[in-house]
Amino acid sequence: MSPTAQNELLAKLPVAELEAEFEKFVEPVTKGLSEQRLKTVVRLAVRGISGAYAAGDHADSALSGAHAAGCVGGEQTLLRALRH
């Protein structure tokens, strides 16, 4: 699929609805955490796991920081989340 076709397809996704469903999904875990940075780490980890699974990488370690961070903006995103 060409990048233009991918961008057009992605632009049609209901991002707000997907984000709301994602927050409902992780809420049972994040509501018990007192620190915001831990909540952020949980969100990054779940996004990494689901992103790796959707990409067909379930044989790899989906719990690795690289997977979780890669879904949101690279390793530095996860490192910043851990420091705050």
N, CA, C and O of each residue as an XYZ file, in Angstrom:
336
protein
N       0.852     -1.167      0.000
C       0.000      0.000      0.000
C       0.900      1.234      0.000
O       1.897      1.284      0.720
N       0.549      2.202     -0.794
C       1.361      3.414     -0.889
C       1.179      4.272      0.368
O       0.151      4.181      1.039
N       2.171      5.100      0.684
C       2.042      5.984      1.858
C       0.823      6.905      1.766
O       0.183      7.183      2.780
N       0.502      7.370      0.583
C      -0.658      8.240      0.423
C      -1.939      7.486      0.749
O      -2.811      8.010      1.441
N      -2.053      6.272      0.258
C      -3.234      5.456      0.546
C      -3.320      5.136      2.039
O      -4.410      5.134      2.612
N      -2.178      4.865      2.668
C      -2.165      4.599      4.106
C      -2.624      5.823      4.881
O      -3.422      5.705      5.811
N      -2.131      6.993      4.509
C      -2.519      8.223      5.196
C      -4.007      8.494      5.051
O      -4.661      8.921      6.003
N      -4.546      8.246      3.857
C      -5.982      8.436      3.642
C      -6.793      7.475      4.503
O      -7.816      7.854      5.073
N      -6.334      6.242      4.592
C      -7.015      5.249      5.416
C      -6.941      5.628      6.896
O      -7.940      5.546      7.610
N      -5.780      6.033      7.346
C      -5.608      6.424      8.748
C      -6.433      7.660      9.099
O      -6.929      7.785     10.218
N      -6.573      8.561      8.148
C      -7.355      9.778      8.392
C      -8.830      9.468      8.627
O      -9.543     10.273      9.226
N      -9.286      8.320      8.165
C     -10.691      7.935      8.327
C     -10.969      7.214      9.650
O     -12.126      6.970      9.993
N      -9.924      6.879     10.382
C     -10.114      6.169     11.653
C     -10.769      7.076     12.693
O     -10.461      8.266     12.761
N     -11.662      6.524     13.492
C     -12.308      7.312     14.555
C     -11.385      7.417     15.782
O     -11.580      6.715     16.774
N     -10.400      8.282     15.702
C      -9.349      8.354     16.719
C      -9.909      8.645     18.104
O      -9.512      7.998     19.073
N     -10.814      9.596     18.216
C     -11.372      9.943     19.536
C     -12.073      8.740     20.167
O     -11.913      8.483     21.360
N     -12.839      8.015     19.378
C     -13.545      6.848     19.895
C     -12.568      5.739     20.287
O     -12.736      5.088     21.318
N     -11.555      5.536     19.458
C     -10.545      4.526     19.783
C      -9.800      4.880     21.065
O      -9.540      4.014     21.900
N      -9.462      6.145     21.213
C      -8.754      6.587     22.414
C      -9.628      6.416     23.657
O      -9.140      6.003     24.709
N     -10.915      6.733     23.538
C     -11.835      6.569     24.672
C     -11.953      5.096     25.064
O     -11.952      4.766     26.250
N     -12.053      4.219     24.079
C     -12.133      2.777     24.362
C     -10.841      2.271     24.992
O     -10.869      1.441     25.901
N      -9.717      2.771     24.509
C      -8.427      2.381     25.077
C      -8.347      2.785     26.550
O      -7.910      1.999     27.390
N      -8.772      4.019     26.859
C      -8.735      4.487     28.250
C      -9.646      3.645     29.139
O      -9.290      3.351     30.280
N     -10.808      3.255     28.636
C     -11.700      2.378     29.405
C     -11.044      1.021     29.645
O     -11.215      0.419     30.705
N     -10.294      0.547     28.655
C      -9.639     -0.750     28.761
C      -8.549     -0.751     29.830
O      -8.450     -1.706     30.600
N      -7.730      0.301     29.890
C      -6.617      0.324     30.841
C      -7.015      0.886     32.209
O      -6.240      0.796     33.161
N      -8.197      1.456     32.313
C      -8.601      2.086     33.573
C      -8.582      1.168     34.792
O      -8.184      1.625     35.864
N      -8.987     -0.094     34.693
C      -8.914     -0.955     35.884
C      -7.502     -1.066     36.458
O      -7.342     -1.243     37.666
N      -6.497     -0.965     35.626
C      -5.117     -1.040     36.114
C      -4.638      0.330     36.565
O      -4.049      0.459     37.638
N      -4.883      1.351     35.755
C      -4.331      2.671     36.064
C      -5.010      3.336     37.251
O      -4.386      4.159     37.921
N      -6.261      3.009     37.532
C      -6.942      3.672     38.653
C      -6.310      3.313     39.999
O      -6.432      4.068     40.964
N      -5.646      2.179     40.065
C      -5.001      1.771     41.300
C      -3.587      2.305     41.480
O      -2.945      2.054     42.500
N      -3.107      3.043     40.485
C      -1.747      3.574     40.557
C      -1.786      5.038     40.995
O      -2.556      5.838     40.463
N      -0.961      5.367     41.949
C      -0.976      6.744     42.460
C      -0.107      7.688     41.631
O      -0.406      8.880     41.544
N       0.949      7.181     41.028
C       1.870      8.042     40.280
C       1.485      8.129     38.814
O       1.220      7.114     38.170
N       1.455      9.352     38.290
C       1.116      9.572     36.891
C       2.094      8.867     35.956
O       1.695      8.358     34.908
N       3.362      8.836     36.328
C       4.345      8.207     35.438
C       4.088      6.718     35.296
O       4.322      6.157     34.225
N       3.615      6.066     36.344
C       3.288      4.646     36.243
C       2.080      4.422     35.346
O       2.028      3.454     34.589
N       1.111      5.323     35.437
C      -0.050      5.238     34.550
C       0.384      5.386     33.094
O      -0.125      4.698     32.209
N       1.327      6.290     32.861
C       1.839      6.491     31.503
C       2.565      5.254     31.013
O       2.415      4.865     29.855
N       3.343      4.635     31.873
C       4.074      3.420     31.503
C       3.089      2.301     31.158
O       3.304      1.568     30.192
N       2.026      2.164     31.927
C       1.018      1.139     31.635
C       0.412      1.384     30.255
O       0.276      0.457     29.457
N       0.052      2.634     29.982
C      -0.533      2.957     28.677
C       0.440      2.636     27.540
O       0.045      2.069     26.521
N       1.711      3.001     27.719
C       2.715      2.718     26.686
C       2.907      1.216     26.497
O       3.031      0.741     25.368
N       2.932      0.479     27.585
C       3.124     -0.974     27.495
C       1.956     -1.636     26.774
O       2.157     -2.496     25.915
N       0.739     -1.236     27.123
C      -0.439     -1.830     26.472
C      -0.474     -1.473     24.996
O      -0.800     -2.317     24.161
N      -0.141     -0.230     24.666
C      -0.086      0.154     23.249
C       0.985     -0.658     22.515
O       0.781     -1.072     21.374
N       2.107     -0.881     23.165
C       3.171     -1.665     22.546
C       2.772     -3.105     22.318
O       3.051     -3.679     21.265
N       2.118     -3.685     23.308
C       1.672     -5.068     23.183
C       0.639     -5.192     22.065
O       0.744     -6.068     21.207
N      -0.353     -4.312     22.081
C      -1.396     -4.410     21.051
C      -0.842     -4.061     19.675
O      -1.250     -4.657     18.678
N       0.076     -3.108     19.606
C       0.682     -2.752     18.327
C       1.524     -3.880     17.774
O       1.496     -4.146     16.572
N       2.276     -4.548     18.638
C       3.103     -5.669     18.199
C       2.222     -6.829     17.751
O       2.522     -7.499     16.763
N       1.150     -7.060     18.470
C       0.247     -8.149     18.104
C      -0.418     -7.862     16.764
O      -0.506     -8.744     15.910
N      -0.885     -6.634     16.580
C      -1.541     -6.260     15.323
C      -0.580     -6.349     14.147
O      -0.993     -6.650     13.027
N       0.697     -6.088     14.394
C       1.700     -6.142     13.331
C       2.184     -7.571     13.069
O       2.973     -7.804     12.153
N       1.713     -8.518     13.870
C       2.115     -9.905     13.675
C       3.409    -10.267     14.369
O       4.022    -11.282     14.041
N       3.840     -9.449     15.332
C       5.095     -9.685     16.037
C       4.886    -10.402     17.363
O       5.696    -10.224     18.273
N       3.837    -11.203     17.512
C       3.581    -11.787     18.817
C       4.621    -12.807     19.237
O       4.642    -13.206     20.402
N       5.468    -13.235     18.349
C       6.536    -14.161     18.742
C       7.647    -13.423     19.479
O       8.388    -14.028     20.255
N       7.766    -12.118     19.240
C       8.774    -11.316     19.927
C       8.280    -10.934     21.316
O       7.118    -11.158     21.654
N       9.154    -10.366     22.101
C       8.785     -9.915     23.433
C       8.035     -8.597     23.341
O       8.644     -7.534     23.232
N       6.734     -8.671     23.386
C       5.915     -7.468     23.269
C       6.006     -6.580     24.500
O       5.578     -5.427     24.463
N       6.551     -7.093     25.575
C       6.657     -6.294     26.787
C       7.898     -5.421     26.816
O       8.090     -4.648     27.754
N       8.725     -5.533     25.819
C       9.950     -4.740     25.823
C       9.639     -3.257     25.690
O       8.658     -2.872     25.054
N      10.463     -2.450     26.280
C      10.275     -1.000     26.207
C      10.296     -0.479     24.791
O       9.614      0.500     24.486
N      11.055     -1.103     23.921
C      11.123     -0.652     22.530
C       9.777     -0.771     21.846
O       9.391      0.112     21.081
N       9.057     -1.848     22.109
C       7.738     -1.990     21.512
C       6.789     -0.935     22.059
O       6.086     -0.273     21.295
N       6.766     -0.778     23.362
C       5.846      0.170     23.969
C       6.149      1.590     23.527
O       5.239      2.339     23.172
N       7.406      1.963     23.547
C       7.777      3.321     23.170
C       7.596      3.572     21.687
O       7.234      4.677     21.282
N       7.844      2.562     20.875
C       7.742      2.731     19.432
C       6.357      3.096     18.965
O       6.206      3.695     17.900
N       5.347      2.754     19.724
C       3.974      3.071     19.333
C       3.630      4.530     19.570
O       2.644      5.029     19.027
N       4.421      5.212     20.364
C       4.075      6.578     20.717
C       5.124      7.587     20.296
O       4.845      8.786     20.308
N       6.298      7.162     19.931
C       7.268      8.153     19.489
C       8.721      7.819     19.733
O       9.563      8.718     19.724
N       9.038      6.577     19.947
C      10.432      6.205     20.099
C      10.842      5.979     21.536
O      10.082      6.259     22.463
N      12.041      5.474     21.716
C      12.538      5.137     23.053
C      12.530      6.321     24.003
O      12.234      6.165     25.188
N      12.849      7.483     23.504
C      12.929      8.650     24.384
C      11.593      8.945     25.056
O      11.573      9.479     26.165
N      10.473      8.608     24.410
C       9.159      8.836     25.007
C       9.010      8.011     26.279
O       8.552      8.518     27.303
N       9.391      6.761     26.216
C       9.280      5.899     27.393
C      10.225      6.358     28.490
O       9.858      6.367     29.664
N      11.428      6.735     28.119
C      12.394      7.201     29.124
C      11.894      8.468     29.811
O      12.019      8.601     31.028
N      11.332      9.395     29.044
C      10.786     10.609     29.651
C       9.636     10.274     30.587
O       9.513     10.881     31.650
N       8.799      9.326     30.214
C       7.677      8.951     31.061
C       8.166      8.370     32.378
O       7.568      8.619     33.425
N       9.230      7.612     32.339
C       9.764      7.015     33.555
C      10.391      8.044     34.475
O      10.404      7.861     35.693
N      10.907      9.116     33.914
C      11.586     10.130     34.718
C      10.635     11.130     35.352
O      11.022     11.819     36.296
N       9.404     11.234     34.865
C       8.486     12.265     35.371
C       7.542     11.726     36.389
O       6.707     12.466     36.911
